[in-house]
């Protein structure tokens, strides 16, 4: 795997943020939101 400079938003038209939606008790960010200006195929990875 290669790390891409610029991370998940390196490709033009992608935006991302992290938010605290209450899953973690200490108020840390626990949900990532990734958006594309255009239609895009997606996949998810979930951890416990």
N, C-alpha and C positions, 0 to 999 in steps of 0.2 A: 504494500500500500504506500502511496506517495501522498504527503501532505501538500495541499494546494495553497499557495499564498493567497490570502483573502478569504479562506474558509468557505463556508456554505454559500456565501453571497458573492463568490468570485465570478460566477457566470452572470453576464449582463441580464438584468430583468428580475433577479431574485432578491428578496428582502427577508430578513429574519429578526426575531426577537425572542427573549426569554421572559417569562412571567411567573409570578408566584400565585398559584391557583388554590393553595391550601392543602396540597398533598403532604408537604413536609411541615412538621410542627413548628419549626423555627423560623418560618417565613422566607426561606431561601427560594430562589427560582426553581420551579419543578416542572415547567411545561415549555417546550420550544414550539414556536410557530414559524413556519417557513412558507412564504408566499411567492408566487410567480405572476408576472404581469400577463403571461400567455398561458394557454392550456399546457399541462405538463403531466407526465406519468409520475406516480409517487410510490414509495415503499416506506414501511415503518419498522423500526426496531424498538422493542420494549424490554425494559429491565425491571427486576424486582429488588 
